[in-house]
């Protein structure tokens, strides 16, 4: 229970920092994607690390056509940026979020 509480607190803190850092949510979403995909643009494919991170989100865990569904959720730019930002931050561990904040602030 303590771990979940720590994760929620960290999520809120990191999201607030990111929203204060970026004026453009689309740009924030793109930078988070870049970090999640092991510093590689999505256009070149989904890295194994990215796939493992995004599989933590239960909505992505489909038995059939999982790769196509996952890819469509990642590259669908017509979707709400807030929704993408929330999912991407949520799929990271506390350590990964802290590493992402360091990367994005430098």
BELSULLIN-V56097 format. One record per pair of residues at least 12 apart in sequence whose C-alpha atoms are under 10 Angstrom apart, sorted by the first residue. I is the first residue (numbers start at 1). J is the second residue. D is the distance in whole Angstrom. If there is no record, write none. Layout:
i & j & d
I & J & D
I & J & D
This chain:
i & j & d
3 & 94 & 10
6 & 94 & 8
7 & 90 & 9
7 & 92 & 10
7 & 93 & 8
7 & 94 & 6
7 & 95 & 10
8 & 90 & 9
8 & 94 & 9
9 & 94 & 10
10 & 89 & 10
10 & 90 & 10
10 & 93 & 9
10 & 94 & 6
10 & 95 & 10
10 & 97 & 8
10 & 98 & 9
11 & 86 & 9
11 & 89 & 7
11 & 90 & 7
11 & 91 & 10
11 & 92 & 9
11 & 93 & 9
11 & 94 & 8
11 & 97 & 8
11 & 98 & 10
12 & 89 & 9
12 & 90 & 10
13 & 97 & 10
14 & 89 & 8
14 & 94 & 9
14 & 97 & 7
14 & 98 & 8
14 & 100 & 9
14 & 101 & 7
15 & 85 & 8
15 & 86 & 8
15 & 89 & 7
15 & 90 & 10
15 & 97 & 9
15 & 101 & 10
17 & 101 & 8
17 & 105 & 10
18 & 32 & 10
18 & 85 & 10
18 & 89 & 10
18 & 100 & 10
18 & 101 & 8
18 & 104 & 8
18 & 105 & 9
19 & 85 & 10
21 & 101 & 10
21 & 104 & 9
21 & 105 & 8
22 & 104 & 10
24 & 81 & 10
25 & 80 & 10
25 & 81 & 6
25 & 82 & 7
25 & 84 & 10
25 & 85 & 8
26 & 77 & 9
26 & 80 & 9
26 & 81 & 6
26 & 82 & 9
26 & 84 & 9
26 & 85 & 9
27 & 81 & 9
28 & 81 & 9
28 & 82 & 10
28 & 84 & 10
28 & 85 & 8
28 & 104 & 9
29 & 77 & 10
29 & 81 & 7
29 & 82 & 8
29 & 83 & 10
29 & 84 & 7
29 & 85 & 6
29 & 86 & 9
29 & 88 & 8
29 & 89 & 10
30 & 42 & 9
30 & 75 & 10
30 & 77 & 10
30 & 81 & 9
30 & 84 & 10
30 & 85 & 9
31 & 100 & 9
31 & 103 & 10
31 & 104 & 8
32 & 84 & 9
32 & 85 & 8
32 & 88 & 7
32 & 89 & 8
32 & 97 & 10
32 & 100 & 8
32 & 101 & 10
32 & 103 & 10
32 & 104 & 8
33 & 46 & 10
33 & 50 & 9
33 & 74 & 8
33 & 75 & 10
33 & 84 & 9
33 & 85 & 9
33 & 88 & 7
33 & 89 & 10
34 & 50 & 9
35 & 50 & 9
35 & 88 & 10
35 & 96 & 10
35 & 97 & 10
35 & 99 & 9
35 & 100 & 7
35 & 101 & 10
35 & 103 & 8
35 & 104 & 9
36 & 49 & 8
36 & 50 & 5
36 & 51 & 9
36 & 52 & 10
36 & 53 & 7
36 & 54 & 8
36 & 88 & 8
36 & 89 & 9
36 & 91 & 9
36 & 92 & 8
36 & 96 & 9
36 & 97 & 10
36 & 100 & 8
37 & 49 & 7
37 & 50 & 5
37 & 51 & 8
37 & 52 & 10
37 & 53 & 9
37 & 54 & 10
38 & 50 & 7
42 & 71 & 9
42 & 74 & 8
42 & 75 & 8
43 & 75 & 9
45 & 71 & 9
46 & 67 & 10
46 & 70 & 10
46 & 71 & 8
46 & 74 & 9
50 & 91 & 10
50 & 92 & 10
51 & 67 & 9
51 & 70 & 8
51 & 71 & 9
52 & 91 & 9
53 & 88 & 9
53 & 90 & 10
53 & 91 & 6
53 & 92 & 6
53 & 93 & 9
53 & 96 & 10
54 & 70 & 8
54 & 74 & 9
54 & 87 & 8
54 & 88 & 7
54 & 90 & 9
54 & 91 & 6
54 & 92 & 8
55 & 70 & 9
55 & 91 & 8
56 & 87 & 10
56 & 90 & 9
56 & 91 & 6
56 & 92 & 8
56 & 93 & 10
57 & 87 & 8
57 & 88 & 9
57 & 90 & 8
57 & 91 & 6
57 & 92 & 10
58 & 91 & 10
59 & 87 & 10
60 & 73 & 9
74 & 88 & 10
